[in-house]
């Protein structure tokens, strides 16, 4: 049960992050895109902990926080700045 839920969370977070990063990254304000990508990163951590199944609460918390911080940074480095472009 937990592995299935974990995969569902990871796949949903990946779809939302994909849309936010590629479709809405330059159309929505910076804050909106950053919050969505941060939430997706946290979901990656939670889903991964559920998939693994044997992680302790400290490891799951660390993975969730680290991925929440790194996901928006990764999108910024790979694809460019977040938010609307200035004219």
Secondary structure as GFF3:
##gff-version 3
##sequence-region A 1 87
A	DSSP	alpha_helix	2	18	.	.	.	ID=ss1
A	DSSP	pi_helix	19	23	.	.	.	ID=ss2
A	DSSP	alpha_helix	30	52	.	.	.	ID=ss3
A	DSSP	alpha_helix	57	79	.	.	.	ID=ss4
###
